[in-house]
């Protein structure tokens, strides 16, 4: 039997809270460090999720990217790279907690480069501005929110690194059900309202993801979490 809406919302928030704890532990344990390969770090984060929560499944591929690999959008699979001493790294994980998906991404800067640090700090700020824009318009579409996020990025001197700025999230398996449907994304071609129900009559919940890139300097950063709760 499907969960009612208050239960769905509570389980999505609980899944995100666990993802937040996972990422706090990543930083506290220094898992992202110079000399480590991206795949090795990804595997250690996977093992940490299992240690903390017994989590062995992820609804999308686990991503750790550094340096020029941070320019690549989700669907690309750049070659494994060793993290440098003065580097930028982002992690994007989608663990499943009690059959509900989390989708969480954060950026880490190693060293003191001021431009990389500015990018890292701009990510949550632009996320918050995008969420505020969403909350101010009850009829907002995916296309309108994407355009606003792109403008926020440009105003700060960055570009968006992908064709969308977020997607539906909910009960596993979300990706298999809606992965090819543009109405499942915060994207220029999605002219449907984000506040709606899905094909099963459930309220749509959304992830907002901010992928900022600097093509000239060849690095980017990533930040994502729940938009609608």
DRENVOMI-675442 format. One record per residue: x, y, z of N, C-alpha, C in turn. Coordinates in steps of 0.001 Angstrom, whole numbers, padded with zeros to 6 digits, always signed. Layout:
<sites>
XYZXYZXYZ
...
</sites>
This chain:
<sites>
+000847-001197+000000+000000+000000+000000+000884+001250+000000
+000557+002207-000867+001370+003413-000988+001240+004276+000262
+002311+004974+000590+002293+005879+001735+001435+007095+001427
+000804+007658+002479+000077+008907+002293+001076+010053+002179
+000595+011239+001788+001503+012337+001495+002335+012780+002693
+001758+012944+003899+002616+013319+005040+003718+012297+005309
+003406+011010+005127+004415+009971+005336+005486+010038+004259
+005074+010234+002999+006048+010378+001910+006993+011535+002189
+006419+012683+002575+007250+013860+002838+008231+013581+003970
+007752+012959+005031+008609+012670+006174+009744+011720+005788
+009447+010730+004946+010470+009762+004558+011497+010386+003611
+011049+011284+002743+011999+011983+001883+012926+012876+002706
+012358+013572+003691+013184+014424+004555+014143+013585+005388
+013686+012429+005841+014555+011552+006616+015703+011024+005755
+015388+010684+004498+016440+010220+003590+017473+011314+003377
+017011+012557+003196+017968+013650+002996+018793+013894+004253
+018181+013808+005437+018928+014016+006674+020056+012993+006801
+019795+011765+006394+020850+010746+006432+021946+011066+005416
+021555+011548+004239+022561+011931+003247+023415+013085+003761
+022794+014038+004435+023552+015148+005020+024557+014629+006039
+024134+013684+006861+025054+013113+007851+026198+012377+007158
+025866+011644+006091+026898+010943+005335+027954+011920+004828
+027510+013050+004269+028461+014009+003723+029248+014713+004828
+028639+014921+005972+029386+015486+007093+030501+014535+007526
+030215+013244+007489+031228+012253+007854+032326+012162+006798
+031960+012336+005530+032977+012358+004470+034023+013417+004784
+033549+014604+005176+034471+015695+005475+035223+015442+006777
+034501+014989+007802+035128+014772+009094+036227+013707+009027
+036050+012704+008197+037016+011616+008090+038088+011880+007024
+037983+013005+006347+038992+013362+005355+039074+012393+004189
+037921+011883+003738+037941+010906+002657+038360+011511+001323
+038087+012803+001142+038491+013468-000089+039829+014145+000173
+040882+013561-000371+042236+014005-000030+043154+013899-001237
+044208+014726-001294+045172+014654-002393+045795+013264-002491
+046025+012841-003727+046644+011549-003963+045677+010386-004054
+044404+010632-003786+043396+009582-003856+042734+009584-005230
+042461+008418-005764+041727+008311-007016+040232+008521-006791
+039549+009057-007796+038116+009329-007671+037330+008052-007382
+037621+006984-008096+036868+005741-007889+037113+005168-006505
+038331+005272-006027+038630+004778-004680+037859+005568-003631
+037787+006891-003804+037019+007715-002875+035539+007356-002944
+035027+007169-004154+033626+006778-004319+033332+005470-003585
+034233+004509-003696+034038+003219-003028+034067+003386-001509
+034940+004261-001008+034996+004478+000435+033715+005148+000943
+033159+006056+000146+031900+006684+000535+030776+005653+000527
+030764+004790-000464+029791+003689-000495+029904+002839+000772
+031121+002493+001142+031326+001668+002333+030922+002419+003596
+031147+003730+003627+030759+004531+004776+029238+004566+004916
+028520+004691+003806+027053+004674+003849+026554+003348+004407
+027218+002272+004030+026834+000964+004559+027144+000870+006048
+028288+001404+006446+028672+001385+007865+027685+002171+008722
+027299+003368+008243+026446+004245+009042+024989+003815+009035
+024503+003353+007873+023064+003158+007712+022671+001794+007158
+023649+000945+006881+023317-000326+006251+022856-000164+004815
+023262+000929+004191+022820+001233+002834+023731+000551+001823
+023137-000274+000969+023912-000954-000055+023431-000615-001463
+022324+000120-001573+021780+000445-002897+021785+001951-003124
+022016+002312-004372+021981+003709-004802+021170+003757-006084
+020273+004734-006191+019371+004745-007346+020031+005311-008589
+021147+006016-008460+021909+006391-009653+023391+006153-009385
+024183+006208-010441+025603+005912-010306+026254+006880-009318
+027227+006381-008579+027946+007188-007593+028997+008023-008313
+029036+009322-007992+029926+010233-008719+030859+010948-007752
+032159+010836-008008+033178+011694-007410+034025+012199-008562
+034080+013525-008734+034822+014113-009848+035702+015244-009342
+036883+015362-009969+037840+016372-009548+038413+017079-010774
+038973+018278-010538+039649+019011-011607+038800+019157-012846
+039355+018922-014035+038591+019078-015272+037412+018115-015395
+037448+017012-014657+036296+016100-014682+035033+016753-014113
+035203+017811-013300+034036+018479-012717+033257+019276-013758
+033800+019424-014965+033064+020069-016047+032006+019150-016644
+032156+017853-016436+031320+016889-017145+029958+016724-016493
+028882+016698-017303+027544+016453-016750+027371+015005-016331
+026268+014753-015675+025988+013449-015065+026173+012283-016031
+025670+012406-017233+025631+011257-018135+027002+010868-018681
+027973+011739-018556+029321+011410-019020+030034+010520-018004
+031046+009827-018496+031849+008942-017641+033335+009204-017900
+033863+010327-017374+035265+010640-017619+036180+009617-016961
+037409+009485-017455+038343+008518-016873+038693+008867-015427
+039019+007833-014683+039408+008017-013284+040593+008981-013196
+040572+009839-012170+041607+010861-012016+042065+010894-010566
+043346+011153-010358+043892+011304-009005+043689+012747-008553
+043161+012926-007370+042881+014254-006814+044200+014950-006481
+044306+016228-006871+045523+016984-006643+045519+017737-005327
+046666+018324-004994+046821+019039-003729+046073+020359-003721
+045881+020958-004880+045194+022243-004997+044051+022036-005986
+042995+021383-005520+041997+020844-006431+040588+021186-005955
+039627+020945-006841+038211+021060-006504+037577+019717-006820
+036686+019266-005947+036088+017934-006047+034607+018051-005710
+033774+017357-006474+032392+017246-006011+031966+015790-005948
+031029+015533-005042+030458+014206-004858+028952+014302-005037
+028385+013345-005761+026948+013285-006042+026507+011847-005808
+025715+011655-004746+025296+010308-004371+023773+010243-004247
+023226+009086-004599+021780+008877-004506+021437+007636-003703
+021767+007606-002419+021460+006417-001614+019957+006238-001416
+019552+004984-001223+018156+004653-000967+018017+004296+000505
+017110+004995+001196+016854+004754+002612+015382+004377+002763
+015132+003148+003207+013757+002677+003422+012906+002882+002173
+013482+002544+001026+012823+002609-000280+012568+004031-000778
+013141+005024-000118+013028+006401-000594+014394+006910-001009
+014394+007681-002090+015627+008174-002678+016086+009467-002013
+017344+009524-001711+018003+010799-001431+018819+011155-002666
+019050+012424-002867+019961+012855-003931+020655+014098-003412
+021939+013978-003201+022667+014986-002446+024032+015199-003068
+024413+016458-003262+025706+016758-003835+026352+017954-003162
+027654+017873-002977+028408+018956-002363+029785+019059-003021
+030398+020228-002861+031701+020522-003462+032731+020794-002372
+033925+020290-002583+035030+020428-001634+036214+021069-002349
+036881+021988-001671+038057+022641-002236+039272+022290-001381
+040309+021797-002044+041584+021525-001388+042550+022638-001790
+043211+023215-000823+044102+024333-001121+043398+025663-000945
+044073+026726-001349+043617+028090-001050+043252+028906-002282
+043060+028262-003430+042752+029023-004639+041469+029841-004446
+041517+031168-004604+040347+031997-004304+039200+031808-005283
+039486+031478-006550+038398+031309-007523+037640+030007-007245
+038362+028955-006955+037690+027702-006595+036858+027883-005325
+037412+028596-004363+036654+028838-003129+035410+029692-003397
+035531+030652-004295+034361+031477-004623+033275+030630-005287
+033667+029735-006183+032704+028843-006808+032007+027978-005766
+032798+027383-004885+032208+026550-003822+031188+027342-003009
+031517+028585-002668+030631+029398-001836+029423+029918-002610
+029569+030098-003932+028440+030553-004745+027382+029475-004909
+027776+028221-004863+026836+027128-005109+025641+027144-004152
+025829+027136-002830+024662+027169-001941+023905+028482-002019
+024604+029571-002317+023922+030860-002435+022969+030862-003630
+023421+030338-004765+022568+030275-005948+021450+029264-005744
+021743+028168-005057+020683+027215-004717+019583+027918-003917
+019971+028664-002887+018991+029342-002035+018186+030366-002833
+018838+031092-003744+018125+032064-004568+017156+031368-005513
+017554+030220-006065+016654+029456-006921+015457+028944-006163
+015673+028474-004951+014554+028004-004129+013612+029154-003790
+014152+030309-003471+013317+031473-003162+012461+031847-004362
+013038+031795-005560+012297+032099-006785+011172+031087-006978
+011450+029821-006738+010438+028770-006832+009296+029023-005844
+009649+029350-004620+008625+029524-003588+007728+030735-003846
+008229+031724-004594+007474+032953-004839+006450+032811-005956
+006491+031724-006729+005608+031574-007889+004885+030231-007811
+003612+030222-007422+002903+028942-007273+002692+028188-008582
+002811+028880-009712+002583+028244-011017+003869+028039-011811
+004997+028123-011158+006277+028079-011868+006442+026776-012645
+006997+026885-013832+007284+025718-014668+008757+025341-014560
+009066+024154-015060+010459+023736-015099+011303+024664-015948
+010742+025116-017081+011480+026010-017970+011789+027336-017291
+010811+027880-016555+011019+029191-015925+012068+029094-014816
+012031+028035-014023+013029+027900-012962+014413+027667-013543
+014508+026873-014600+015813+026665-015239+016386+027995-015721
+015554+028805-016370+016027+030095-016891+016523+030988-015769
+015844+030971-014629+016266+031796-013503+017597+031313-012942
+017756+030018-012801+019017+029477-012281+020162+029805-013245
+019910+029702-014545+020940+030051-015525+021327+031518-015411
+020351+032391-015164+020644+033813-015020+021413+034093-013733
+021033+033427-012665+021761+033578-011400+023220+033166-011567
+023438+032076-012290+024812+031619-012540+025584+032656-013348
+024963+033158-014411+025633+034137-015264+025958+035413-014503
+025046+035834-013634+025280+037045-012849+026493+036916-011935
+026843+035687-011597+027989+035431-010724+029249+035050-011502
+029145+035057-012831+030320+034778-013647+030519+033325-014004
+029459+032493-013870+029571+031069-014167+028573+030685-015249
+028684+029458-015718+027705+028871-016610+027153+027605-015983
+025955+027211-016415+025426+025922-015987+026102+024810-016790
+026353+023702-016120+027104+022633-016755+026275+021529-017377
+024948+021609-017272+024125+020533-017812+022868+021057-018465
+022105+020146-019067+020891+020531-019796+019688+020700-018882
+019836+020328-017614+018729+020517-016670+019294+020967-015326
+018405+021417-014450+018815+021907-013128+018074+021186-012013
+017665+019955-012273+016991+019187-011236+015975+018235-011833
+015333+017448-010935+014470+016368-011406+013553+015909-010284
+012590+015076-010659+011708+014450-009680+012501+013520-008762
+011977+013365-007558+012556+012407-006628+011411+011807-005827
+011598+010580-005363+010507+009964-004600+010832+008542-004227
+009828+007663-004390+010009+006260-004087+010872+005604-005169
+011776+004758-004733+012574+003983-005672+011642+003018-006431
+011795+002801-007754+012869+003278-008616+012437+004445-009507
+012718+005648-009079+012370+006854-009848+013001+006879-011236
+014313+006579-011323+015017+006765-012580+014456+005867-013675
+014110+004639-013329+013605+003717-014343+012242+004146-014859
+011438+004779-014010+010081+005148-014402+010072+006418-015241
+010825+007436-014823+010682+008770-015404+011939+009300-016095
+012972+008482-016220+014257+008999-016662+014282+009599-018054
+013364+009182-018955+013397+009684-020331+012351+010770-020592
+011626+011190-019578+010498+012108-019728+010930+013517-019356
+010888+014474-020310+011364+015831-020035+010554+016496-018935
+009296+016081-018751+008486+016666-017687+008959+016251-016304
+009925+015349-016256+010517+014932-014989+011717+015783-014602
+012018+016825-015410+013231+017617-015196+012925+019110-015140
+013768+019830-014417+013765+021296-014435+014633+021688-015626
+013983+021881-016761+014702+022004-018029+013976+022968-018954
+014689+023522-019953+014076+024504-020850+012849+023994-021591
+012761+022698-021849+011637+022164-022616+010439+021785-021752
+010565+021934-020431+009466+021534-019543+008581+022736-019218
+007482+022856-019937+006541+023951-019713+005401+023573-018783
+005518+022452-018086+004477+022049-017138+004787+022605-015752
+003751+022876-014960+003978+023365-013596+004726+022326-012760
+005651+022788-011936+006362+021875-011046+005464+021404-009906
+004533+022244-009502+003581+021858-008454+002403+021149-009117
+002478+019832-009108+001438+019020-009730+001502+017627-009121
+000625+016763-009571+000676+015362-009161+001229+014524-010302
+001804+013374-009957+002360+012503-010982+001280+011581-011537
+001684+010630-012362+000720+009756-013035-000037+008872-012053
+000526+008675-010881-000142+007872-009854-000962+008731-008890
-001026+010040-009149-001809+010926-008304-001087+011424-007071
+000220+011185-006983+000999+011642-005833+001589+013014-006113
+001791+013775-005043+002414+015087-005199+003839+014937-005726
+004188+015773-006695+005557+015756-007232+006514+016459-006279
+007620+015801-005981+008699+016411-005202+009934+016499-006088
+010688+017568-005889+011766+017906-006804+013101+018075-006091
+014151+017697-006800+015531+018005-006446+015964+019209-007286
+016596+020191-006655+017226+021285-007395+018726+021040-007381
+019335+020991-008556+020776+020773-008626+021426+021925-009380
+022511+022413-008810+023252+023535-009371+024638+023030-009770
+024882+022971-011078+026187+022579-011597+026780+023797-012289
+027738+024439-011639+028386+025628-012172+029742+025259-012746
+030082+025870-013887+031372+025566-014507+032064+026849-014951
+033380+026762-014997+034232+027792-015577+035052+027102-016655
+034583+027201-017907+035235+026486-018990+036651+026941-019238
+036928+028226-019029+038266+028747-019276+039274+028183-018284
+038887+028121-017014+039791+027589-015988+039669+026073-015843
+038700+025485-016522+038524+024035-016587+038208+023401-015234
+037238+023976-014534+036718+023306-013346+035280+023736-013111
+034604+022955-012287+033223+023248-011935+032925+022781-010524
+031677+022943-010122+031229+022508-008805+029761+022143-008857
+029301+021491-007801+027963+020898-007827+027341+020972-006436
+026029+021249-006409+025293+021335-005154+023861+020900-005427
+023361+019930-004677+021957+019528-004871+021355+018993-003585
+020034+019207-003496+019230+018662-002409+017767+018926-002731
+016878+018569-001813+015455+018752-002021+015099+020213-002227
+014224+020462-003181+013702+021799-003439+012361+022016-002744
+011536+021010-002697+010118+021206-002379+009733+020896-000946
+010649+020478-000115+010308+020161+001284+011261+020901+002230
</sites>
